[in-house]
C-alpha cells in the first residue's frame, strides 16, 4: 500500500459531517480558490495567453486565444501546474462558449470546474482508502484512471447544475463546450464535452512525427448521438442555408422552427437539455510513452480549417510560441478557406510532455 499525499490530511472528518453535500462542495471550492490564488502567485496558473514551465515538472505548456469576427471572444483557456497542491498533477482545458451569454458561461465553467473536480477526486480517494494509525493509504486494487473518471463525471454534472441555478448568467439559450485534461505522472486523462478536439503528436516506428486524434467531435449527426436525441424526443436536422450543419432541435416536426444547437454535448443550453443534449463527458485515458511528444487541445475554430497533421507540424516547429503560431495559422486559413464568412474564435493549449 502506498501512502497518500498530505493534501488529504483530515479529509475523512470533513467527509463524515452531516452538513450535506452542498456545504462540502462549497468548502471544497473555498479550498481550491485558495490553492488557485497561491498557484497564480507562483506562476503556475494561467488563464490568458502565455506559457507555464515549473522547474520541478516535465511539462511545458503554451496557451493562446484569439477572437474571431463574431463579436466578443467566447473562448477561454486554463493551465494549472501543480493542480490541487500536487506537484505531479497538471490540469488544462479549452472552453468554447456560444449563444448570447456564451462568453460568461465559458468563463463560469472554467472557474468552477477545477474546484468541483478536485472536490470529487478527494471524495473518491477517501472512499478507496484505508485508515491506519491516523494515516490514509490506497487500497490494494486502487484504480488511478477510475478515480479520475468518476470525478470528472460527477464534476461535469455539478457544473451543469451550477449553471442552471446561477442567479445572473442566463444559460437557457447559451452554453459552452469544454475539453479538459489531467496529467498525473504518465497517465493522461481527457474529458470531452462538445466538439473541441485533442490531437497527439507522437513518433512512429520510422522516427517520423504523426498525428493521432484522441477525442470525438460530438456533433448531433453521429449515429450514437442521433439515436439518443431521437429517444429523448428531439430531432436532428439541417437548414437550407446551413448545408452540412446538423442541429439538435426541441421538435420532431418536419419543419422545426426556433434555435438549434450544432453540438450533441454541452454545458448549459437548457432549451434542449430535455431533448437529447447532455453534459456527460467522454472520459478516456492514455499512458504517455517516450514516443509521445505533445498533445494539442483546441476549439473547433482550429479544426474547421486546419487538419490534424498540419497542426502537429506547426506545433512541433516552435515549442515556445506553438499555441500562438497555430492560432495565427488558423486565423489566416479562415480568411483563405472561408472567405465571406465570419471567422470563429480560436483557442489552443499545447502540452509538451518532456521539458528540455
Secondary structure, 3 states (H helix, E strand, C coil): CCECCHHHCCHHHHHCCCCCHHHHHHHHHHHHHHHHHHHHHCCCEECCCEEECCCCCCCEEEEEEECCCCCCCCEEEEEEECHHHCCCEEEEEEEEEECCCHHHHHHHHHHHHHHHHHHHHHHHHHHCEEEECCEEEECCCCCHHHHHHHHHHHHHHHHHHHHHHCCCCCCCCCEEEEEEEEEECCEEEEEEECCCEEEEEEECCCCCEEEEECCCCCCCCCHHHHHHHHHCCCEEECCCCCCCCCEEECCCCCCCCCCCECCCECEECHHHHHHCCECCCEEEEEECCCCEEEEEEECHHHHCCCCHHHHHHHHHHCCCCHHHHHHHHHHHHHHHHCCCCCCCCEEEEEEECCCC
